[in-house]
Amino acid sequence: MTESSDYESVQVFIGVDVGKDTHHAVAINRSGKRLFDKALPNDENKLRSLISDLKQHGQILLVVDQPATIGALPVAVARSEGVLVGYLPGLAMRRIAALHAGEAKTDARDAAIIAEAARTLPHALRTLKLADEQIAELSMLCGFDDDLAAQTTQASNRIRGLLTQIHPALERVLGPRLEHPAVLDLLQRYPSPEKLASLGEKKLAAQLCKLAPRLGKRLAADIAQALAEQTVVVPGTNAAAVVLPRLALQLITLRKQRDEVALEVEQRVLAHPLYPVLTSMPGVGVRTAARLLTEVACRAFASAAHLAAYAGLAPVTRRSGSSIRGEHPSRRGNKALKRALFLSAFTASPVRSPGLTTPAK
């Protein structure tokens, strides 16, 4: 968690179960005596007052169960007061809680468990380094991009679901091509099979060729063929014609926002002093570098093996008695970091079968 000399100097352990409006803090000394046990608002002045009152007992270590979002203010206030800060991961928190008597789940109990873990189990804590402004901005932008990516997938799946419901043959043509702006523009203008059929193949090709000069004629022929395969009108087609243009516009907007966020991320990554080091490694580009910076920069690892274990890349040994081959892939770890490292290795891998989109075994 911290250097052993830092931990040995700690006299007060504050466990904070963070919340949106109020936190619950429990403070104990080295002998386990409780110095504070109250709820306090998510307010800078109240947090500073608590830390100032407890400083008379000696060096303080403040431990939270959530260092980001709702826990960001307590961490920032503690650092500004010169207090050591740690983080108790959720899995470790649950396992330690199972060792305590009772099954109640309250803020007060959780805060007490965090404080007790800080006092007796320092190896279970994680170090929280001070994030600079660049890392904080990257973290926020990458989080927003993750949200946009999820919304983009949802909108795309919704469009394909509606098309499958009202006209499966048309979905087989348009669904795989939703990445193309010409298809989304077409769905905005002519969102029903009836309206598409009323254009005719020539006008349809002319419309598509405005945004897809090379694909337009072939796609128009495919659409015309798909429309000819179904004559029945499925119930709900009229409602789908109302929803599809809005979903298409939503998808266009989301992708535009992702492009804008990508530019902001790129500017900050290029300005970071570690950018040349990260991109000197095979398979690491701007997006991967941004993810590595946000997931690793504020944490300390004793070795590369510790980093691999944190990411969930190191094998886990499960061996008992005379069993053999006890090394298994880990199902835990930082999923975002694991994915970034995996994609980096995949990109850098020289051995791939033709047309394969997953790593060759």
C-alpha positions in Angstrom: 0.0 0.0 0.0 2.5 2.6 1.2 6.2 2.4 2.2 6.6 0.5 5.4 8.1 3.5 7.0 5.0 5.5 6.2 2.7 2.9 7.5 4.7 2.5 10.8 4.3 6.2 11.4 0.5 6.1 11.1 -1.4 6.5 14.4 -4.9 7.0 13.2 -6.8 4.9 10.6 -9.9 6.4 9.0 -12.2 4.2 7.1 -14.7 6.0 4.9 -17.7 4.3 3.3 -18.4 6.9 0.6 -21.8 8.0 -0.6 -23.4 10.4 -2.9 -24.8 12.8 -0.3 -23.2 11.6 2.9 -20.2 9.4 3.9 -19.8 7.4 7.0 -16.4 7.7 8.7 -14.9 5.5 11.4 -11.5 6.4 12.9 -9.5 4.1 15.2 -6.0 4.3 16.7 -3.3 1.7 16.6 -4.7 -0.1 19.6 -8.2 -0.3 18.0 -9.8 2.4 20.1 -12.6 4.2 18.2 -12.0 7.9 17.9 -14.8 8.8 15.6 -17.9 7.1 14.3 -20.4 9.3 12.5 -22.0 10.2 9.2 -20.8 13.3 7.6 -21.9 15.2 4.5 -20.0 15.1 1.3 -18.7 18.6 2.0 -15.1 19.9 1.9 -15.4 21.9 5.2 -16.7 18.9 7.2 -14.0 16.6 5.8 -11.3 19.1 6.6 -12.7 19.6 10.1 -12.7 15.8 10.8 -9.1 15.5 9.6 -7.9 18.5 11.6 -9.5 17.2 14.8 -7.8 13.8 14.4 -4.4 15.2 13.5 -3.8 15.7 17.2 -3.5 11.9 17.6 -0.7 11.6 15.0 -0.2 10.7 11.4 -3.4 9.8 9.6 -4.1 7.1 6.9 -7.5 7.6 5.2 -8.9 4.6 3.3 -11.9 4.7 1.0 -13.9 2.0 -0.8 -14.3 4.1 -4.0 -11.6 6.5 -5.0 -13.3 7.9 -8.1 -16.7 9.6 -8.7 -18.4 9.9 -5.2 -15.1 9.3 -3.4 -13.0 11.8 -5.3 -13.7 14.7 -2.9 -12.6 12.9 0.3 -9.4 11.8 -1.5 -8.6 15.3 -2.8 -9.3 16.9 0.7 -7.1 14.3 2.4 -4.2 14.9 0.0 -4.5 18.6 0.4 -4.2 18.1 4.2 -1.0 16.0 3.8 -2.8 12.8 4.8 -1.8 9.3 3.5 -4.5 7.9 1.3 -5.3 4.3 0.4 -8.0 2.3 -1.3 -9.6 -1.0 -0.3 -10.8 -2.9 -3.5 -14.4 -4.2 -3.5 -13.5 -7.9 -3.7 -11.1 -7.6 -0.7 -13.7 -5.6 1.2 -16.3 -8.3 0.7 -14.0 -11.1 1.8 -12.8 -9.2 4.9 -16.5 -8.4 5.7 -17.3 -12.1 5.6 -14.8 -12.7 8.4 -16.6 -10.3 10.7 -19.6 -11.4 12.8 -23.1 -10.5 11.6 -24.6 -10.3 8.1 -25.9 -6.7 8.3 -24.9 -4.4 5.4 -24.8 -0.8 6.7 -22.6 2.2 6.0 -21.4 2.2 9.6 -20.4 -1.4 9.5 -18.6 -1.0 6.2 -16.7 2.0 7.4 -15.6 0.1 10.5 -14.4 -2.8 8.4 -12.4 -0.5 6.2 -10.8 1.2 9.2 -10.0 -2.2 10.8 -8.5 -3.5 7.5 -6.3 -0.4 7.3 -5.0 -1.1 10.8 -4.5 -4.9 10.6 -4.2 -5.7 6.9 -2.1 -3.1 5.2 -1.2 -5.5 2.4 -4.9 -5.6 1.3 -4.8 -1.9 0.5 -3.9 -0.2 -2.8 -1.8 2.9 -3.2 -3.5 6.0 -4.6 -1.0 8.3 -6.2 -1.9 11.9 -7.0 -3.3 12.1 -10.5 -2.1 15.1 -12.5 -4.6 17.2 -14.5 -3.8 15.4 -17.8 -4.6 12.0 -16.3 -7.8 13.3 -14.7 -8.9 14.8 -18.0 -8.0 11.6 -19.9 -9.9 9.4 -17.4 -13.0 11.5 -17.7 -12.9 11.6 -21.5 -12.2 7.9 -21.8 -15.1 7.2 -19.4 -17.4 9.4 -21.6 -16.2 7.6 -24.7 -17.0 4.2 -23.1 -20.6 5.5 -22.4 -20.9 6.7 -26.0 -19.6 3.4 -27.3 -22.3 1.5 -25.3 -25.0 3.8 -26.5 -23.8 3.4 -30.1 -24.1 -0.3 -29.8 -27.5 -0.1 -28.3 -28.8 2.2 -31.0 -27.3 0.0 -33.7 -28.8 -3.1 -32.2 -32.2 -1.4 -31.9 -32.2 -0.5 -35.6 -31.3 -4.0 -36.6 -33.9 -5.4 -34.3 -36.7 -3.3 -35.8 -35.6 -4.1 -39.3 -35.6 -7.8 -38.5 -39.1 -7.5 -37.1 -40.7 -5.8 -40.0 -38.5 -7.0 -42.9 -35.8 -9.7 -42.3 -34.6 -9.6 -45.9 -34.0 -5.9 -45.7 -32.2 -6.2 -42.4 -29.8 -8.7 -44.0 -28.8 -6.1 -46.5 -28.8 -2.9 -44.4 -27.9 -4.3 -40.9 -24.2 -5.2 -41.6 -23.8 -1.8 -43.4 -25.0 0.5 -40.6 -21.5 1.8 -40.3 -21.9 3.6 -43.6 -23.3 7.1 -43.5 -25.3 6.4 -46.8 -27.3 3.7 -45.1 -28.2 5.9 -42.1 -29.1 8.8 -44.4 -31.4 6.4 -46.4 -33.1 5.2 -43.2 -33.7 8.8 -42.2 -35.3 9.7 -45.5 -37.1 6.4 -46.3 -37.6 4.5 -43.1 -40.1 1.9 -44.3 -40.1 -0.8 -47.0 -43.0 0.9 -48.7 -41.2 4.2 -49.1 -38.0 2.4 -50.3 -40.0 0.4 -52.9 -41.7 3.6 -54.1 -38.3 5.0 -55.2 -37.4 2.3 -57.6 -33.9 1.0 -58.1 -32.6 3.8 -60.3 -33.7 6.6 -57.9 -32.5 4.5 -54.9 -29.1 4.2 -56.5 -28.9 7.9 -57.2 -29.7 8.7 -53.6 -27.1 6.2 -52.3 -24.4 7.4 -54.7 -24.4 10.8 -53.1 -22.7 9.4 -50.0 -21.5 6.0 -51.4 -20.3 6.6 -55.0 -18.8 3.1 -55.4 -21.2 1.1 -53.3 -24.4 2.9 -54.3 -25.5 0.9 -57.4 -24.7 -2.5 -55.9 -26.4 -1.7 -52.6 -29.5 -0.4 -54.5 -29.7 -3.6 -56.4 -29.4 -5.6 -53.1 -32.2 -3.5 -51.5 -34.5 -3.9 -54.5 -34.0 -7.7 -54.4 -34.6 -7.8 -50.7 -37.8 -5.8 -51.0 -39.1 -8.2 -53.7 -38.7 -11.1 -51.3 -41.5 -10.0 -49.0 -45.0 -8.9 -49.9 -46.7 -9.1 -46.5 -46.8 -6.1 -44.3 -45.9 -7.0 -40.7 -47.9 -5.3 -37.9 -45.9 -2.5 -36.4 -44.3 -1.4 -39.6 -45.9 2.1 -39.5 -44.6 2.6 -35.9 -41.2 1.4 -37.0 -41.2 4.0 -39.7 -41.6 6.6 -37.0 -38.8 5.2 -34.7 -36.2 4.3 -37.3 -35.3 7.9 -38.5 -34.8 9.0 -34.9 -32.6 6.0 -34.2 -30.6 6.7 -37.3 -30.1 10.3 -36.3 -29.2 9.3 -32.8 -26.6 6.9 -34.2 -25.1 9.6 -36.4 -24.9 12.0 -33.5 -23.3 9.5 -31.2 -20.6 8.7 -33.8 -19.9 12.4 -34.3 -19.6 12.8 -30.6 -17.2 9.9 -30.4 -15.0 11.4 -33.2 -14.9 14.7 -31.3 -14.0 13.0 -28.0 -11.3 11.0 -29.9 -9.7 14.3 -31.0 -9.7 15.6 -27.4 -8.2 12.4 -26.1 -5.5 12.5 -28.9 -4.5 16.0 -28.0 -4.0 15.2 -24.4 -2.2 11.9 -25.1 0.2 13.6 -27.5 1.0 16.3 -24.9 1.8 13.7 -22.2 5.5 13.1 -21.5 5.0 9.3 -21.5 3.5 9.3 -25.0 6.8 8.6 -26.8 7.6 5.8 -24.4 4.2 4.1 -24.7 4.0 4.4 -28.5 7.5 3.0 -28.9 6.1 -0.3 -27.9 4.6 -2.5 -30.7 0.8 -2.4 -30.9 0.3 0.8 -28.9 -1.4 3.7 -30.5 -3.2 6.8 -29.2 -6.3 5.0 -27.9 -4.3 2.2 -26.2 -1.9 4.7 -24.7 -4.8 6.7 -23.3 -6.2 3.6 -21.7 -2.8 2.6 -20.3 -2.3 6.1 -18.8 -5.7 6.2 -17.1 -5.6 2.7 -15.7 -1.9 2.5 -14.6 -0.6 6.0 -14.1 -2.0 6.5 -10.6 -0.9 3.1 -9.3 2.4 1.6 -8.2 3.6 -1.9 -9.1 6.7 -3.5 -7.7 7.3 -5.4 -10.9 5.9 -6.3 -14.3 4.5 -9.5 -12.7 2.4 -7.4 -10.3 1.1 -5.4 -13.2 0.2 -8.6 -15.1 -1.6 -9.9 -12.0 -3.5 -6.6 -11.6 -4.7 -6.7 -15.2 -5.7 -10.4 -14.8 -3.1 -11.6 -17.4 -1.0 -13.7 -15.0 -2.1 -17.4 -14.7 -3.7 -18.5 -11.5 -2.4 -21.7 -9.8 -5.1 -24.2 -8.7 -3.4 -27.3 -7.5 -4.3 -29.8 -4.9 -2.9 -33.2 -4.0 -1.7 -35.0 -7.1 -3.5 -32.8 -9.6 -1.4 -31.6 -12.6 -1.6 -28.6 -14.9 -2.7 -26.3 -12.2 -2.2 -23.1 -14.1 -5.5 -21.5 -15.3 -6.4 -18.1 -16.9 -7.5 -15.5 -14.4 -11.1 -14.4 -14.6 -10.4 -11.3 -12.5 -8.4 -8.2 -12.9 -8.8 -4.8 -14.4 -11.0 -5.5 -17.4 -10.3 -2.2 -19.2 -6.5 -2.6 -18.8 -6.7 -6.3 -19.7 -8.5 -5.5 -23.0 -6.1 -2.7 -23.9 -3.0 -5.0 -23.3 -4.7 -7.8 -25.2 -5.5 -5.7 -28.2 -2.0 -4.2 -28.2 -0.5 -7.7 -28.2 -2.9 -8.8 -31.0 -2.1 -5.8 -33.1 1.6 -6.4 -32.7 1.3 -10.2 -33.3 2.9 -11.1 -36.7 1.1 -14.5 -36.9 -2.5 -14.3 -38.1 -4.5 -16.4 -40.4 -5.9 -14.6 -43.5 -9.2 -13.0 -42.7 -9.0 -13.9 -39.0 -10.3 -11.2 -36.6 -9.3 -13.1 -33.4 -5.7 -14.1 -32.4 -4.4 -17.2 -34.0 -3.9 -20.0 -31.5 
